[in-house]
Each structure stands twice: as C-alpha cells, then as structure tokens.
Amino acid sequence: MTPRGTPSGREPSGPDGGRALRREIAPLLAGYWAFGQYWGVWVIVVYELLGARGISEGRIGVDYAVLSVFSVLAMIFLTPRLSPLAPATTVPASLLVLGIGAIVQAYGPSWTLLTAFALVGLGNGLIDVFMNVAAHRVEVRTRRPVLQWIHACYALGAATGSLVAGLLLHAGLDYRVGLLWAAAWTIGAGLWSARTASPERQGERPESLLSVSSFLRSPALLVPAFVVLSAFLVEGSMDTWSGLYLRGQLRASPLVASFAFSAFASAVFLGRLVASRTLFGLGYRRTILVAGVGSAAGGLIAATTNSPLVAGLGFLLLGFSLSSAAPAAFGLVEGSGEDPTSAIAAVTTVGYSGFIWSPPLLGWVAEAFSLRATMVVQVMATLGVLLGGILARNPAPRE
C-alpha cells in the first residue's frame, strides 16, 4: 500500500480531478474570505464604534472575552455533537450565525452588544473548526495545501474588508454601513455553501463529546495547540487592536489605518500562497520555525516606531512570516491518531482560550500604560510560535 503523505499517494491530478477539487474547496475558500472580510471591516470601524457608544478600551476587552468564551464553548460542546453532519450543513450554519451577530453589532441597541459579541463568538468557533476539518480532510486525501489556501482567503478577505471600511469612513458614511457590508457577504457565502459544499456526512460521532479529551489520548497534540495559541494571539490581536493602535497611538486617519492593516492582511495572503508551494518541501516544523523568527522581527518594528508608514512595513513582515504558522500547526494533527474533527477542535479550543484572558489583559495594558504596550505583548506572543517550532515533530507517513 502506498503511504499517505508521499507524492505517489495523491489522487489523480488530471483535468477531471482538478475540477472536482475546485468544486469541493470553492465554498470553503468563499466562506473563509467572507470570514476575513468581517474582521477586516471590524478592525477599522471599531474606533468609531467605541466613540459612538462611549465604550472604553477596558470595556471592549471584556466584550472580546465574551466573544472568545462563546467560541470556546462552541468548540468544546457543540462541535463534537455536530461532527457527523455534512459540510453542506455545518459550514453555512456557522457563517449565518456570524452574519447575524454582525448585524446586531451594527444596529442593535446598546444593551444587545454583549449578545452580538456572543453570536459572533459562536460563529467564529464553529467556522474555525468545521472549515478547517473539511479542508484538512481534503488536504490529507489529495496532499494539496488546502489549509494554506483557505487561510490565505481569510487574509485576502481581511485586506479587502479593511480597504472597504476605510473608504466608507473616508467618504463620511457611518461605521454601521461597513458592518452591514461584511454581514451581507458572510450570509451570502453561507447561503451559497449550503448549495455547493460537500453533502457527504463526516463520519460517526466521536466517543467523547468533549473535544478537549483528545489531549488525554494524544498528548502530542499539545505542541500544535501551543503554536496555534501563540499564532491566534498575534493574528487575533491584530484583528482587534491594531486599528486602535494606529488610530489612537500613531494618530493615523481611517484611510491610512486601512492601508496599513491591509498591508498586514495582504502579506498574510501572499505568505500563505508561498507556503502552499513550499510547505511539503520544508515540512511543518521548519515552516513554524521560519514563521516564529520573522514574525518576532516584524512585530518589534511595528511596536517601536512612531510612523504609521514604518508600522505598515512592520505589519508586512509580521503578516508574511506569521501566515503559515497556524495552518502548519493544524497539519501536525495528522500523526496524532485522533479523529480529525476532535483533534482540530481541541487544538482550536486551546487557541481560542487565549482570547478569553488576553482581551481583558490587553485592555488593562492599554488603559494602564498605552496602546503601544499592547503591541509589545503581541511581539512576546510571537516567541511562542518559535518555541513551538523547536518542540514540534513532523508527522510520520501513515499506511
């Protein structure tokens, strides 16, 4: 039997095979693009939302923590129960929940804001598990870098979303218009994926209905979980705090801030495309090591400058380097012996757990010290990616 994980173990790569692969991953690419579009819009409009609703950095940190709590709860309790369902059900449902949460953020009264963050968190958790699971299954079967492709689409969506939000604010439109734009694309992608995603069931329900139980059976999952935790802390903090840093600390205009964040997201997009060409040559471990070194250097540049332009250049290096860390870490679950749904849910749960304590921490750091100090904390998190790369081991090919 040909070992999986070798070039000769790939599925046929002729025209029919290529078309079938494109049809299978198209709804995943579109869904992750819409997912990134939401966060690209959010990182630019959050400054206006805080001003319009009279919310402090400390309070928004609490809201982010609520978002993360519901993401983690979804991963721990919901994803094991929903895992037997087909992507044609789980992917659109996840996107629809996020889109509804974005609408409530924009147009709901102030007392519904926590509910809006809870809905966004629920959608985030479900999206990050079920889309990664679907992509991982295709990647293992075809030995194509599908995880890098879908995460690249997230970055592309973040770049386009931030540019659209910056242009809308520059034109004098209300921040709600940007959130409505993001919600429309997210809901639209969900409805499309309901018609195009794979209708095949993912398998039987796992023995344990708690995803984190995977760590008890496969302690090797702790290393990719640590890498994902560190990468999510940096990438997620960029989605939530970089706009405030540019606007509040460096006094950048909405348009300049959108260009700077778009530079970061575009670099992530390009980095994942490059990684998709080199990943199986370098291996997961070396990919994570390179990501750790480069992202630490880029973050240090962004955290120490007073120029939005130089910060944007630092974001370029940070984004390009960090881009391949999380997808490569997800690839490490292949050798764990665990069901992919349970393993990826467990790893992603640990990644999101950092969002429970990091937003209040960063909010306190911003109020007690400065927004620049929040960037310093993000630079420290990049060292976790480097350490994870040192500890990681590439999975052995399976029969």
N, C-alpha and C positions, 0 to 999 in steps of 0.2 A: 504494500500500500504506500502511495506517495505521501510523505509527511506534509502536513499542512504547515504553511509558513515558508515554503520554498516556491520559487517561481514556477516550477513544474506542477505545483498544486493549484494553480489558478484555474478559474473557469475559462471556457473558450472566449477568446478576445476578438472574434470576427465581428462583422457589421451587426448581425443579429444580437450577439452577446452585448455589444456596446450600446445598442438601442435599448435592450432590456435593462441594463444597468442604469442608463439615464432615466428611464421611466420610473425605476424603483427609488432612485435617490432624489428626483426632482422635487417632490413635496417636502422632503427633509431640508433641501437647500433653500427652498422658498420660505419654509417655516422658520428656519434659523435666521434668514435675512430679516424677516419681519420682527423676530425677537430682538435682534440687534438694533433695528430701526427704532423700536420703542426706547431702548436705553440711550441711543444716540440723541434722540429728542429730549429725553429726560435730563441728561447731564447739562444741557444748555438752558432749559426753561426752569429748572429748579430754583435758580436765583430769583427769578420773577415770582415764582410761586411762594417762596418764603416771604418776600416783601408784600405781596398781595394779601397773604393770610396772617402776617405778623408772627411767623414762626422763626425760632432761633436755631442756630446750628446744633445746640444740645437737644432740642425737641426733635429735629429731623433725624438725629441719630437714633432716638427712641423709635421713631416710625420705621426706620430702616431695620432696626432689630425685630420689630413686629413682622415685617416682611420676611425676614430670614427665619423666624420661628415657624411661620406657616409653611415656608419652603421645606424646612427640615421635617416638620410633622407630615407633610405630604409624602416625602421620600421614605420615612420610616413606616408609616401606617397605610398609606394609600397605594403606593407603587407595588408592593408585594401582592396585594389583593387584585389589582388591575392588570398584573403582568400577563395573564393568559390572553387578554384581549388583543385584537389585531391593531397594528399601527393606524389603520383607517378609522379606528375609534379613539385611541389614546392620544394621537398627535393632534387632531382637530379640537378635541375637548380641552387639551392643555392650552392651545392658542386662544380659544374662545374665552377661557377664564381670564387670561392676561388682558385681552382686549376690553372686556367688561370692566376690569379693575382700572384700566387707564381712563375710561370714560368717567367713572366715579371720581377718580382723582381730579379730573378737569372740571366737572360740572356738579358734583355732589356738594351739599353744604358742608361747612367745616366739621361738623360733628361726625360726618361719614368718612373722614380722611383715614382714620385707622382701619375702617372696613376696606377702603380702597387699597391700602397697603397690604392687608391680609389677602385680598384677592390676587393682587399682583404677585405676592409671595407664593401663593398656591399655584398659580400658573407657571411661575419660574421653576419651582421644584419639579412639577410634572413634565415640563418641556425638557429640562436638563436631563432627566432620567430617560424618558421614553424616546426622545430623538437620538440620544447617544446610544441607547440599546439597539434601536433599529439600525443606526449607522454601523455600530460595532459588528452586528451580525453579518451585514453585507461585506464589511472590511475583512473579517476572518474568512468568509467564504470565497472572496474574489482576490484577496491580497492587494486590494487597491486602497489608497489612503483616504477612505471616505470620511473618517473622523476629522481629518485636517480640512477636507473640502467643506463640510458643514460648518465647522468653526470659522473658516475663512469667510463664509457667507454671513455669519454673525457680525464679524468685523466690518464687512462691506456695508451691512445694514446700519451699523453704528456710525460709519462715516457719512453715509447719505442722510441719515436721520439728523445728525448734528448740523450738517450744512443746511438742510431744510429749515430746522428750527432757528438757526442763526439768521437766515434770510427772512423768515417770517417776522422775527422780532425786529430786525433792521427796518423792515417795511412798516413797523408800527402796529402790527397785529398782536392780539392778546396771546398769552402763553397757552391758553386753552386750545387754541387752533392747532398748535403743534401736537398736543396730546391727542386731539381728535384725529389728526392725520395718522399718527402712529397706531391708534386703536383701529382705524379703518383698514390699514394694511394687515394688521395682525388677525383681525376677524376674517378678512378676505382670504388670507393664506390658510386659515383653519377650515373655511368652507371648501376651498379648492382641494385641500389634502383629504377631506372626507370622501371626495370622489376619485382621488388618484393614488392615495397611499395604499400600501400592501394590505389586502383583505385577509391574509393568512394569519391565523392565531399564532402567538409567540411560543406556546407550549403550556405545560401543566403549571398549576400554581405551586410555588416553592414550598418545601416542607415547613419552613419557618415563615411566619407572616410579619417578622420584624427584619428589615433589610440589614441592620447592623449586626445581626447574628453571624453574618458572613465572616466577620473578623475572628470569631471564636474558632471557626472551622479552617480559615485560611489566614493566619497572621501575616503572610507575605503581602496581603492587601494593604497593610498599614503604610508601606512605603509609597505606593501611588496615591494613597489617601493624603499623605503629608504633602506631596508635591501639588496635588490639586488644591489642598487647603491654602498653601502659600500662593499659588498662581491665582486662585479665585480672590484672595485677599487683595492682591495688587490690581488685577483686572476689574474686580468689582468695585474697589475703591476709586479707580479711575472713572468708572461709570457714574459714581455718586458724588465724589469730592473734587475731581479735577476742575470741573466748571466753576465751583465755588472758589477754588484756589486761584484760578485765572481771573475771575471777575472781582473777588474780594481782596486778594493779596496783591496781585500784579496789575489790577485796575484795567484789565482788558475789556474792550467793548464786546457785546454779544457776537458780532460777526467775527472779530479776531479770535474770541474764545472758541467759536465753532470751527474755525480753520485749524486751530491748534489741536483740538480734540480729534478732528477729522484726520489730521496727520497721524496721530496715535493709532486710530482705528484702521486707517489705510495701511499703515506699516504692519499691523497685525494681520490684515488681509493678505498683503504681499508675502509676509513671513510664512504664513500657513501654506500659501501656494508653493513657495520654495521648499518648505519642509515636506510637502506632499511628493516632491520629486526626489528628496534626499533621505527621507525618514527610514526607509527599509534598508538603505545603504549604511547610514550611520548607526542605526539601532536606536531603540527607545532611550537607553541610558545616556549615550553620548548626546542625543538631541536635548535631553533635560539639562545636562551639564552646560552645554552651549547657551541654553536659554537662561540659566541662572547667572552666568558671568555677564552676558550682555545686558540683561535687564537691570542688574545692580548698577552698572555704569550709566545707563540711560536715566534711571531714577535719580541718581546722585546729581547729574547735570540739571535736571528739572527742579530739584529741591533746593539748589544753591544759587540759582540765578534770579535777577530782578527784571529780566527781559522776557516778555511773552514770546518773542521770536526764538530766543535760546531755549526757553521751556518747550516750545514746539519741537525743536530739534532733539531735545532730550526725550520727548514723548515718542519721536520717530524711532530712536534706538531702543527705547524701552518696549515699545509695541512690537517691533520686528523681532526682538530677542525673545520676549515672553510668549510670543504667538504659539509656539509649538509645545510648550510645557504641558498644559492640561491634556491636549489630545494624545501626546506621547504617554502620559501617565495612564490615561484610560486604556491605552493599548497594552499596558503591563498586566491587566486583569486576565489576559488570555491564558497565562500559565498558572492561574491560581487554582484551577479545578472547580471553581464555583460557577453556578448558573450566571450567565452574563447580566441578566436583569438584576439579580440580587447583588452581584459584585459591584456593578456600576452604581446602583442605588446606594450601597454602603459607602463607596468612595465619594460619591457626590454629596451624601449626607454630611460626611466629615468636612468636605469643602465648604458647604453652606453653614456648618456650625460656627465657623469663624465669623460669619456675618452677624451672628447673634450678639457676640460680645464686642466685635470690632467697631460697629457704628456708634454705640454709646461711648466707647473709648475714644474714637476719633472726634466725636462731637465734644467731649470734655477737653481733649487736647486742643481743639480749635478755639474753644472759649477761654481756657486757662492760659494758653500760650499763643498760638497763631495758626492760621491755615497752612503756613509753611511747615509747621511741625507735623501736620498730618501727612505731608509728602515724605518727610523723614521716616515716619513709621512705615510707609509703603516701601521705601528703599530697604528697610530692615527685613521686610517680609520676603523680598527677592532672594535673600540669603537662604531662606528655607527651600527654594527651588534648587539652589546649588547643592545644599546638603542632601536633599532627596536624590539628586542625580548621583552623588557619591555612594549612597546606600543602595541604589536600585540595581537590579539584575535583569537582563533581557530574558523573556520567557523562552524556554526550550521548545523547539518544534514538537507538535503533538501528532500522534499517529491518527 
